[in-house]
């Protein structure tokens, strides 16, 4: 059996609650400043949901916190999941 290599290990999801949030600006900032893939940044000026695969989830959390309150944080280890282990 061939082991699958995952380029970006952590599936990182969070909600950002704040004021005057702009999903396009947030998407662009994450794209330009953090390595990863599968980025989604959706919502409105008060609440944005982020979904991002990265090797440095703490950086995404720090960025989100700089914009407002973060909650419903999920960081799953996709490498562990691919090996059948609890992520």
C-alpha positions in Angstrom: 0.0 0.0 0.0 1.4 3.4 -1.0 1.4 6.1 1.6 -0.3 9.3 0.5 1.6 12.5 1.2 -0.4 15.4 2.3 1.2 18.7 1.4 -0.9 20.8 3.8 -1.6 18.8 6.9 -4.1 20.7 9.0 -7.7 21.4 8.0 -8.3 24.7 9.8 -11.8 26.2 10.3 -13.0 29.1 12.3 -15.5 31.8 12.5 -14.5 35.5 12.8 -17.0 37.8 14.4 -16.3 41.5 14.0 -17.2 44.8 12.3 -16.7 45.8 8.7 -15.3 42.5 7.7 -14.6 42.0 4.0 -14.5 38.4 2.8 -12.6 39.4 -0.4 -9.9 41.3 1.5 -9.6 38.4 4.0 -9.4 35.8 1.2 -6.7 37.9 -0.6 -4.7 38.5 2.6 -4.6 34.8 3.5 -3.8 33.8 -0.1 -0.9 36.3 -0.2 0.6 35.7 3.3 0.1 32.1 4.2 0.9 28.8 2.5 -1.9 26.4 2.0 -4.8 25.4 -0.3 -8.6 24.9 -0.3 -9.3 28.4 1.0 -12.8 29.5 1.6 -13.7 32.9 3.2 -17.4 33.4 3.2 -19.8 35.6 5.1 -20.8 39.2 5.6 -19.4 42.3 7.4 -20.2 40.8 10.8 -19.3 37.2 10.5 -16.8 35.3 8.2 -16.2 31.6 8.1 -12.7 30.5 7.1 -11.7 27.1 5.8 -8.0 26.5 4.9 -5.6 23.7 4.6 -2.2 24.7 6.0 0.8 23.4 7.9 0.7 26.4 10.3 -2.9 26.7 11.6 -1.8 29.0 14.5 -0.9 31.7 12.0 -4.5 31.6 10.6 -5.9 31.8 14.1 -3.7 34.8 15.0 -4.7 36.6 11.8 -8.4 35.9 12.5 -8.0 37.2 16.1 -6.5 40.4 14.7 -9.8 41.0 12.9 -12.3 40.2 15.7 -13.4 37.4 18.0 -12.7 33.9 16.8 -14.7 30.8 17.8 -16.0 27.4 16.6 -12.3 26.7 15.9 -11.5 23.3 14.4 -8.0 22.1 13.5 -8.0 18.5 12.1 -4.8 16.6 11.3 -5.6 15.2 7.8 -2.4 13.1 7.9 -3.7 11.2 10.9 -7.1 10.9 9.3 -5.6 9.4 6.1 -3.9 6.8 8.2 -7.2 5.9 9.8 -6.4 7.5 13.2 -8.6 10.0 15.0 -7.6 13.5 13.7 
